[in-house]
C-alpha cells in the first residue's frame, strides 16, 4: 500500500507540543483534515473540537497507530521532538507502514542525522531554521529569506545599484551573480513575473532565487 489508495485529504500529526499543535491548527485553517495523536490526555482534551480528530495514544505503538488508521494516510508529521527515543521509534513505525511522505521534527543535528539515516523523507528543525532565517534578515538587506533543500534559497530584497535602469537581459544577472530574478514589485503595485526585458528601478523590490551562497552574496551588493 506504499502510495496506492492512501488518503490524501488528511494528515496525521504525531506529537502535540508547541510545534505539533501549531502545525495541526494551521493545517485546519487550510481545510486539511487532521488526525492528531499525543500521549498527554490534558493536551488532547485542550484541543478537542479544534481538530478533525485528536486522540490520546502512544505514537511509538504500531498497534495503536494502526487502530487509528495512520497506515492509510499519505502524509504523516512526527512532531515528537524532545523525547529522542520516542521520535525514533515513531519514525520507525511509520517507515514500516511505508508511508509515502514522512515529515519529522529534529531538535539537534545528531537527531536529524539519525532520522535521515532511518529514511525519513523531510526533516524540520524549527528553532534552528527560524534562527538562520532571522539572522539573515537582521544582518543584511533582505526583507525575507527562505532556504530549501540542497542548498537552494529565495530572497526578497532591494536590487543592487549595479542593475538599476537596465533590462534584466542586459545586466546578465544570472551570469554575474548566479541568481535568477523571478519576480518584481513596483512601488504601490503587486508582484509580477520578471521578464528578460524587465527594467529594474530604484525603489523596486525583487525576488531572486539560486544557490544559497550566491543569493546571500547578491543581496549584500550595494
C-alpha positions as CSV (number, residue, x, y, z in Angstrom):
1,X,0.0,0.0,0.0
2,X,3.0,2.3,-0.5
3,X,1.3,5.2,-2.0
4,X,-1.6,3.3,-3.7
5,X,-5.1,4.0,-2.2
6,X,-3.6,6.2,0.5
7,X,-5.7,9.1,1.8
8,X,-4.6,12.4,0.5
9,X,-7.2,14.5,2.3
10,X,-5.9,14.1,5.8
11,X,-2.6,14.4,7.6
12,X,-1.5,12.7,10.9
13,X,0.3,14.9,13.3
14,X,2.0,12.7,15.9
15,X,3.0,14.7,19.0
16,X,1.3,17.9,20.2
17,X,3.9,20.1,21.7
18,X,4.1,23.7,20.6
19,X,5.3,22.8,17.1
20,X,2.8,19.9,16.5
21,X,-0.1,21.9,17.9
22,X,0.7,25.0,15.8
23,X,1.1,22.9,12.7
24,X,-2.1,21.0,13.3
25,X,-4.1,24.2,13.7
26,X,-2.6,25.8,10.6
27,X,-3.5,22.7,8.6
28,X,-7.1,23.0,9.8
29,X,-7.1,26.6,8.5
30,X,-6.0,25.2,5.1
31,X,-9.0,22.9,5.2
32,X,-6.9,19.8,5.7
33,X,-8.3,17.1,7.9
34,X,-6.0,16.4,10.8
35,X,-5.6,13.2,12.9
36,X,-3.7,14.4,15.9
37,X,-2.1,12.0,18.4
38,X,-0.4,12.6,21.8
39,X,0.1,10.6,24.9
40,X,-0.8,13.5,27.2
41,X,-4.5,13.4,27.9
42,X,-4.6,17.1,29.0
43,X,-3.3,18.3,25.7
44,X,-5.7,16.1,23.9
45,X,-8.6,17.5,25.9
46,X,-7.5,21.1,25.3
47,X,-7.6,20.6,21.5
48,X,-10.9,18.7,21.4
49,X,-13.3,20.3,18.9
50,X,-10.5,22.3,17.3
51,X,-9.1,19.4,15.2
52,X,-10.8,16.9,13.0
53,X,-9.8,14.1,15.4
54,X,-7.5,14.2,18.4
55,X,-6.7,11.1,20.3
56,X,-4.6,10.1,23.3
57,X,-2.3,7.2,22.3
58,X,1.2,6.0,22.3
59,X,2.8,7.1,19.0
60,X,5.5,4.5,19.3
61,X,3.0,1.7,19.3
62,X,2.4,0.1,15.9
63,X,-0.9,-1.4,17.0
64,X,-2.2,1.9,18.4
65,X,-1.4,3.8,15.1
66,X,-2.9,1.0,13.0
67,X,-6.1,1.2,15.1
68,X,-6.2,4.9,14.3
69,X,-5.6,4.2,10.5
70,X,-2.4,6.2,10.4
71,X,-1.1,3.5,8.0
72,X,-3.8,4.5,5.5
73,X,-2.6,8.1,5.2
74,X,-0.2,9.5,2.5
75,X,1.3,12.1,4.8
76,X,2.5,11.9,8.4
77,X,4.2,14.5,10.6
78,X,6.2,13.3,13.5
79,X,6.3,16.3,15.8
80,X,7.7,14.4,18.8
81,X,10.9,16.3,19.4
82,X,12.2,16.5,22.9
83,X,11.9,12.7,23.5
84,X,14.6,11.4,21.2
85,X,13.7,7.7,21.7
86,X,10.0,8.3,21.1
87,X,10.8,10.3,18.0
88,X,13.0,7.5,16.5
89,X,10.5,4.7,17.5
90,X,7.6,6.6,16.0
91,X,9.6,7.2,12.8
92,X,10.4,3.5,12.6
93,X,6.8,2.6,12.9
94,X,5.7,5.0,10.1
95,X,8.6,3.8,7.9
96,X,7.3,0.3,8.5
97,X,3.9,1.4,7.2
98,X,5.8,2.6,4.0
99,X,4.1,6.0,4.4
100,X,5.0,7.9,1.2
101,X,5.6,11.3,2.9
102,X,7.0,11.4,6.4
103,X,8.0,14.7,7.9
104,X,9.8,14.7,11.3
105,X,10.9,17.4,13.8
106,X,14.6,17.2,14.9
107,X,15.9,19.1,17.9
108,X,19.6,18.7,17.0
109,X,22.0,17.9,14.2
110,X,22.6,14.3,15.5
111,X,18.9,13.8,15.8
112,X,18.4,15.0,12.3
113,X,21.1,12.7,11.1
114,X,19.6,9.7,12.7
115,X,16.2,10.4,11.2
116,X,17.8,10.9,7.8
117,X,19.6,7.6,8.1
118,X,16.4,5.8,9.0
119,X,14.9,7.1,5.8
120,X,12.6,9.9,6.9
121,X,11.8,12.0,3.8
122,X,11.7,15.5,5.2
123,X,13.4,16.7,8.4
124,X,12.4,20.0,10.1
125,X,14.4,21.9,12.7
126,X,12.0,24.7,13.6
127,X,14.2,26.7,16.1
128,X,17.4,26.2,14.0
129,X,15.7,27.1,10.7
130,X,13.9,30.1,12.1
131,X,17.2,31.3,13.8
132,X,19.0,31.1,10.4
133,X,16.2,33.0,8.7
134,X,16.0,35.8,11.3
135,X,19.8,36.1,11.3
136,X,19.8,36.7,7.5
137,X,17.1,39.3,7.9
138,X,18.8,41.1,10.8
139,X,22.3,41.1,9.3
140,X,21.7,42.2,5.7
141,X,19.4,44.0,3.2
142,X,17.0,41.0,2.9
143,X,13.3,41.7,3.5
144,X,12.5,38.0,3.6
145,X,14.5,34.8,3.1
146,X,13.6,31.1,2.5
147,X,16.1,28.3,2.3
148,X,15.1,25.0,0.7
149,X,16.8,21.6,0.5
150,X,20.0,21.0,-1.4
151,X,21.4,24.5,-0.7
152,X,18.8,26.4,-2.7
153,X,17.2,29.7,-1.5
154,X,14.9,32.6,-2.4
155,X,15.3,36.1,-1.1
156,X,13.1,39.2,-1.2
157,X,15.4,42.2,-1.3
158,X,16.1,45.6,-2.9
159,X,18.0,45.5,-6.2
160,X,21.7,46.2,-6.2
161,X,22.7,49.6,-7.8
162,X,24.7,47.8,-10.5
163,X,21.5,46.5,-12.2
164,X,19.3,49.6,-11.9
165,X,17.9,51.2,-15.0
166,X,18.8,48.3,-17.2
167,X,16.8,45.3,-18.6
168,X,17.5,42.0,-16.8
169,X,18.8,40.6,-20.1
170,X,21.4,43.3,-20.5
171,X,22.6,43.1,-16.8
172,X,23.3,39.4,-17.2
173,X,22.3,38.8,-13.6
174,X,22.5,35.0,-13.8
175,X,25.9,35.1,-15.3
176,X,27.3,37.7,-13.0
177,X,25.7,36.6,-9.7
178,X,24.5,33.1,-10.4
179,X,20.9,34.0,-9.4
180,X,17.6,34.4,-11.3
181,X,15.3,37.3,-10.6
182,X,11.8,35.6,-10.7
183,X,9.5,38.5,-9.7
184,X,9.5,42.2,-9.2
185,X,7.3,44.7,-7.3
186,X,7.0,48.3,-8.3
187,X,6.1,50.8,-5.6
188,X,2.3,50.7,-5.0
189,X,1.9,47.7,-7.2
190,X,1.6,43.9,-6.8
191,X,4.4,41.4,-7.6
192,X,4.7,40.4,-11.3
193,X,6.8,37.9,-13.1
194,X,10.2,39.3,-14.2
195,X,10.9,39.0,-17.9
196,X,14.2,39.4,-19.8
197,X,13.0,42.9,-20.9
198,X,12.0,44.0,-17.4
199,X,13.9,47.1,-16.2
200,X,14.7,47.3,-12.5
201,X,14.5,50.7,-10.9
202,X,15.3,52.2,-7.6
203,X,12.5,51.6,-5.1
204,X,11.6,48.3,-6.7
205,X,11.5,45.1,-4.6
206,X,12.7,41.8,-6.3
207,X,12.6,38.1,-5.5
208,X,15.8,36.3,-6.5
209,X,16.5,32.6,-6.4
210,X,19.6,30.5,-6.7
211,X,22.2,28.6,-4.6
212,X,22.2,29.8,-1.0
213,X,25.7,31.4,-1.0
214,X,25.0,33.1,-4.3
215,X,21.7,34.5,-3.2
216,X,23.3,35.8,0.0
217,X,26.1,37.4,-1.9
218,X,23.7,39.0,-4.3
219,X,21.6,40.5,-1.6
220,X,24.7,42.0,0.0
221,X,25.5,44.1,-3.1
222,X,25.1,47.8,-2.5
